[in-house]
Amino acid sequence: MFFILKAVCLAIYALALAGLAGLLPDGVAHTMRNIAAVMLLVHALELLVMFKHVRLYRGPLATSVLLTMLFGLLHWKPLADGHARIQKGN
């Protein structure tokens, strides 16, 4: 399920970029840019609020920040759930 939702996020960003490149009609391009901007704003707020979970990523912190900006909850929630399972097991 996360795969499908992540693909939808990427499709929204791709359509917004296509709109910026002039490949979409003006109305659609404007709508997609607005949707992508709102998603990025919400994900930036998530990054600030859920940074303790974003830091749990095993790779570089910059990668985790980028993934959170792209996918938000779809990135940090599995990290938080995995950490909670480990803590519960101890």
Disulfide bonds with the S-S distance in Angstrom:
none
